[in-house]
Amino acid sequence: MSELTLRFDSNKPRKLKYNLAAARQEGASTLLTFGGAYSNHIRAVATAGRTEGFQTIGVIRGEEHLPLNDSLAYAVSQGMRLMYMDRESYRTKNSAGTRRFLESLFGDFYLIPEGGSNAKAVQGCAELPAEITEPFDIICCPVGTGGTLAGIAAGLAPGQRAIGFATLKGGFLPTEVVKLQREAYGRVFDNWQVEDRFHFGGYAKVPQELEDFAADFGARHGFEVDRIYVAKMLYGITAMMEAGEFPTGTRIVAVVTTENPAA
Ligand SMILES: Cc1ncc(COP(=O)(O)O)c(C=O)c1O
């Protein structure tokens, strides 16, 4: 059998660390970022803004729905200003034209992309593996925009591998990871893969089988398993272990990317 260890380690502070440092260095007083109405990243930027002394603007995909859901209400409670962008315009969020438009509304800002994944985020995530003191062979994480996997893989020692579990359907995630590693390091590492078999139909899709698995896993391990990201990774690892896809004795670390429930 292979052996599984959980590592509670939110990817959000790691993704923001060098972005906040760059924003400070550029003298920016405002952070602007993009996200869906339930985005963990929007929450994280709002928190970072309050604790690190930046104003924050969240550009939210779609229309405003009142009352605000818990994520957006939280972001506002941290001082974040919200702006809504219709879905068509939102698709142009990375264009120079949209940036100029946002600057005309809000003045100068430090831009953090949707999901927080850019070269600086990758560099922050690359610090994670070396902080794990127990020896391991494989490290696993969920994949949304790819920055966490790109960084974790870059931070591995020789012989170690990273497996990212896709939480979205479409098969485009490896391309994103490649792009992010190129941006961050000017090269692509060959010690990672994206597992595409366990997204359960797409982003935020939680069929009963996954729900039952997550509830059971959470009860046995004493924490609330995030259904959108973490459950899909844990389901995938468990299925692969049961199918004997890892050689006997493989030491696997699963990064639970939500906030530490014990903290
Ligand atoms: C809890 C959690 N885990 C994992 C991820 C995926 O990280 P990445 O977008 O860097 O692939 C996210 C989203 O960004 C997340 O909120």
The ligand as an SDF file (V2000), in Angstrom:
LIG
                    3D

 16 16  0  0  0  0  0  0  0  0999 V2000
   -9.1730   26.0880   -1.8720 C   0  0  0  0  0  0  0  0  0  0  0  0
   -8.5210   26.1440   -3.2040 C   0  0  0  0  0  0  0  0  0  0  0  0
   -7.7150   25.1320   -3.5750 N   0  0  0  0  0  0  0  0  0  0  0  0
   -7.1050   25.1130   -4.7550 C   0  0  0  0  0  0  0  0  0  0  0  0
   -7.2880   26.1360   -5.6790 C   0  0  0  0  0  0  0  0  0  0  0  0
   -6.6060   26.0220   -7.0010 C   0  0  0  0  0  0  0  0  0  0  0  0
   -5.4640   26.7710   -7.0780 O   0  0  0  0  0  0  0  0  0  0  0  0
   -4.9420   27.2970   -8.4750 P   0  0  0  0  0  0  0  0  0  0  0  0
   -5.9670   28.2820   -8.9610 O   0  0  0  0  0  0  0  0  0  0  0  0
   -3.6430   27.9170   -8.1710 O   0  0  0  0  0  0  0  0  0  0  0  0
   -4.8620   26.1320   -9.4010 O   0  0  0  0  0  0  0  0  0  0  0  0
   -8.1180   27.2150   -5.3520 C   0  0  0  0  0  0  0  0  0  0  0  0
   -8.3880   28.3130   -6.2690 C   0  0  0  0  0  0  0  0  0  0  0  0
   -7.7240   29.1190   -6.6890 O   0  0  0  0  0  0  0  0  0  0  0  0
   -8.7470   27.2230   -4.0860 C   0  0  0  0  0  0  0  0  0  0  0  0
   -9.5500   28.2240   -3.7080 O   0  0  0  0  0  0  0  0  0  0  0  0
  1  2  1  0
  2  3  1  0
  2 15  2  0
  3  4  2  0
  4  5  1  0
  5  6  1  0
  5 12  2  0
  6  7  1  0
  7  8  1  0
  8  9  2  0
  8 10  1  0
  8 11  1  0
 12 13  1  0
 12 15  1  0
 13 14  2  0
 15 16  1  0
M  END
$$$$
